[in-house]
């Protein structure tokens, strides 16, 4: 989930690289990713059409993920760890 740069005490979102449902790539510096408060991550199509704005893992609200770009992205890169639901996501 959240990661911390202990040298500076900076906490940031993990920014996962893919949709948990369909495995679509999600770039940290472009819109199109949706997250819940636990950072479960989904693409716009899955968040809207399959999940109807609700996280299938925790039931929380899905909101647009903030962007990280430029110097901030260079200094605090996005996660490269892919998280995927083996069976995808069922429409809810």
Secondary structure by P-SEA (a helix, b strand, c coil): cccccccccbbbbcccccccccccccccccccbbbccccccccccccccccccccccccccccbbbbbccccccccccccbbbbcccccccc
